[in-house]
Amino acid sequence: MPVQSVALRDASIQYRLLSQYLFLLKKYPILTKSVTSGILSALGNLLSQILEARKKSQSDASVKGIDTAGAARYAIYGLLVTGPLSHYFYQLMEMWMPTTDPYCVVKRLLLDRLVFAPGFLMIFYLVMNILEAKGLDDFIKKIRGSYWTALKMNWKVWTPFQFVNVNFVPVEFRVLFANMIALFWYAYLATVRK
């Protein structure tokens, strides 16, 4: 039985979206990763708000509406920080620790978990503090109150995913892979920072 190719316009919406994403990723890698990061970060924040509202409604507590400013802050963070910073980090990791290095699997994971994760989380706290127009005292209070807890949770949750990401996911898809996990991670961070 002969195989027929499907014209792109007749293909499923998922296939067309994937094809367009891959085209944009190749042509504009940083911009594509940044926009994707912004969208998925905002969705993670919205997910957090929905889960929190659902929990409150089950306990008969008053439920506020969706905080669109909060979702916008996460979108800005993803667009301006997560996308570009992650892109360059993974590119540099490829240059510094090529797969020809016999210990690259361990080195990559240690670099990500012990250097990138703590710094990236600190940047998250700082940028969110700035976007919320809060002062240094509030930043220090949040760092003292929840940074260590969030970092330990980051190490618990992210380590297996990042092991796979930095060692087996092609470099051009690492930001997307991390963003998919971050969708749920940002839901957690939005809750713990309060």
C-alpha positions as CSV (number, residue, x, y, z in Angstrom):
1,M,0.0,0.0,0.0
2,P,1.6,3.3,-1.1
3,V,2.1,6.0,1.5
4,Q,0.8,9.4,0.8
5,S,2.1,12.6,2.3
6,V,-0.4,15.0,3.8
7,A,-0.4,18.6,2.6
8,L,0.5,20.9,5.5
9,R,-2.8,22.8,5.3
10,D,-4.6,19.4,5.8
11,A,-2.4,18.4,8.7
12,S,-3.6,18.5,12.2
13,I,-3.4,21.7,14.2
14,Q,-0.8,20.1,16.5
15,Y,1.4,19.2,13.6
16,R,1.2,22.7,12.1
17,L,2.0,24.3,15.4
18,L,4.9,22.0,15.9
19,S,6.2,22.7,12.4
20,Q,5.9,26.4,13.0
21,Y,7.6,26.2,16.4
22,L,10.5,24.3,14.9
23,F,10.8,26.8,12.0
24,L,10.9,29.7,14.5
25,L,13.2,27.9,16.8
26,K,15.7,27.5,14.0
27,K,15.3,31.0,12.6
28,Y,15.0,33.0,15.9
29,P,16.2,30.7,18.7
30,I,16.5,33.2,21.5
31,L,13.3,35.0,20.7
32,T,11.3,31.8,20.3
33,K,12.7,30.4,23.6
34,S,12.0,33.7,25.4
35,V,8.4,34.0,24.1
36,T,7.8,30.3,25.0
37,S,9.2,30.9,28.4
38,G,7.0,33.9,29.0
39,I,3.9,32.1,28.0
40,L,4.6,29.0,30.0
41,S,5.7,31.1,33.1
42,A,2.4,33.0,33.0
43,L,0.4,29.8,32.6
44,G,2.3,28.4,35.6
45,N,1.3,31.4,37.7
46,L,-2.3,31.1,36.5
47,L,-2.3,27.4,37.4
48,S,-1.1,28.3,40.9
49,Q,-3.9,30.9,41.3
50,I,-6.6,28.4,40.0
51,L,-5.4,25.7,42.4
52,E,-5.3,28.1,45.3
53,A,-8.8,29.4,44.5
54,R,-10.1,25.8,44.3
55,K,-8.5,25.0,47.7
56,K,-10.0,28.1,49.3
57,S,-13.5,27.5,47.8
58,Q,-13.5,23.9,49.3
59,S,-12.8,25.4,52.7
60,D,-15.4,28.1,52.3
61,A,-12.9,30.9,52.4
62,S,-13.3,34.0,50.2
63,V,-11.9,33.5,46.8
64,K,-10.4,36.5,44.9
65,G,-10.4,36.8,41.1
66,I,-7.4,36.0,38.9
67,D,-4.4,38.3,39.5
68,T,-3.6,39.3,36.0
69,A,-0.7,41.5,37.2
70,G,0.9,38.4,38.8
71,A,0.6,36.4,35.6
72,A,2.0,39.4,33.7
73,R,5.0,39.5,36.1
74,Y,5.7,35.9,35.4
75,A,5.4,36.4,31.7
76,I,7.9,39.3,31.8
77,Y,10.3,37.2,33.9
78,G,10.0,34.3,31.5
79,L,10.4,36.5,28.4
80,L,13.3,38.6,29.7
81,V,15.2,36.3,32.1
82,T,14.3,32.6,31.8
83,G,14.4,32.3,28.0
84,P,17.6,34.2,27.2
85,L,19.5,33.1,30.4
86,S,18.6,29.4,29.9
87,H,19.5,29.5,26.2
88,Y,23.0,30.8,26.9
89,F,23.6,28.6,29.9
90,Y,22.8,25.4,27.9
91,Q,24.9,26.6,25.0
92,L,27.9,27.3,27.3
93,M,27.4,24.0,29.0
94,E,27.7,22.3,25.6
95,M,31.0,24.1,25.0
96,W,32.5,23.6,28.5
97,M,31.4,20.0,28.9
98,P,31.2,18.2,25.6
99,T,29.9,14.7,25.5
100,T,33.4,13.5,24.7
101,D,34.3,14.2,28.4
102,P,34.0,10.9,30.3
103,Y,32.5,12.7,33.3
104,C,30.3,15.1,31.5
105,V,27.1,13.5,32.8
106,V,28.0,14.2,36.4
107,K,29.7,17.5,35.7
108,R,26.7,18.9,33.8
109,L,24.3,17.9,36.6
110,L,26.5,19.4,39.3
111,L,27.0,22.6,37.4
112,D,23.2,22.9,37.0
113,R,22.2,22.0,40.5
114,L,25.0,23.6,42.5
115,V,25.7,26.8,40.5
116,F,22.9,27.6,38.1
117,A,19.9,26.6,40.3
118,P,20.8,28.7,43.4
119,G,21.7,31.7,41.3
120,F,18.7,31.4,39.1
121,L,16.4,31.1,42.1
122,M,18.0,34.2,43.6
123,I,17.5,36.1,40.4
124,F,13.9,35.0,40.4
125,Y,13.3,36.4,43.9
126,L,15.1,39.7,42.9
127,V,13.3,40.2,39.7
128,M,9.9,39.4,41.2
129,N,10.6,41.8,44.0
130,I,11.4,44.6,41.5
131,L,8.4,43.8,39.4
132,E,6.2,43.9,42.5
133,A,7.7,47.4,43.2
134,K,8.9,46.3,46.7
135,G,11.9,47.4,48.6
136,L,15.1,45.8,49.7
137,D,13.7,45.0,53.2
138,D,10.9,42.9,51.6
139,F,13.4,41.2,49.4
140,I,15.6,40.3,52.4
141,K,12.6,39.1,54.3
142,K,11.5,36.8,51.5
143,I,15.0,35.5,51.0
144,R,15.3,34.7,54.7
145,G,11.8,33.3,54.9
146,S,11.5,31.0,51.9
147,Y,14.7,30.9,49.7
148,W,16.3,28.0,51.4
149,T,13.0,26.0,51.5
150,A,12.5,26.8,47.8
151,L,16.0,25.8,46.9
152,K,15.8,22.5,48.7
153,M,12.5,21.8,46.9
154,N,14.2,22.8,43.7
155,W,16.9,20.2,44.3
156,K,14.3,17.5,45.1
157,V,12.0,18.2,42.2
158,W,14.3,19.4,39.4
159,T,17.3,17.1,39.8
160,P,15.9,14.0,38.0
161,F,14.4,16.2,35.2
162,Q,17.6,18.2,34.8
163,F,19.7,15.0,34.7
164,V,17.6,14.0,31.7
165,N,17.6,17.5,30.2
166,V,21.3,18.3,30.3
167,N,22.4,14.9,29.2
168,F,19.9,13.5,26.8
169,V,17.7,16.3,25.4
170,P,19.1,18.0,22.3
171,V,20.5,21.5,23.2
172,E,17.9,23.3,21.1
173,F,15.0,21.7,23.0
174,R,16.4,22.0,26.6
175,V,14.7,25.4,27.3
176,L,11.4,24.0,26.1
177,F,11.8,20.8,28.2
178,A,12.7,22.9,31.3
179,N,9.8,25.2,30.6
180,M,7.3,22.3,30.5
181,I,8.5,21.3,34.0
182,A,8.6,24.9,35.1
183,L,4.9,25.3,34.3
184,F,4.3,23.3,37.5
185,W,7.4,24.6,39.3
186,Y,6.2,28.3,38.9
187,A,2.9,27.2,40.4
188,Y,4.8,26.0,43.4
189,L,7.0,29.1,43.6
190,A,4.0,31.5,43.4
191,T,2.5,29.7,46.4
192,V,5.7,29.5,48.5
193,R,6.8,33.1,48.0
194,K,3.6,34.5,49.6
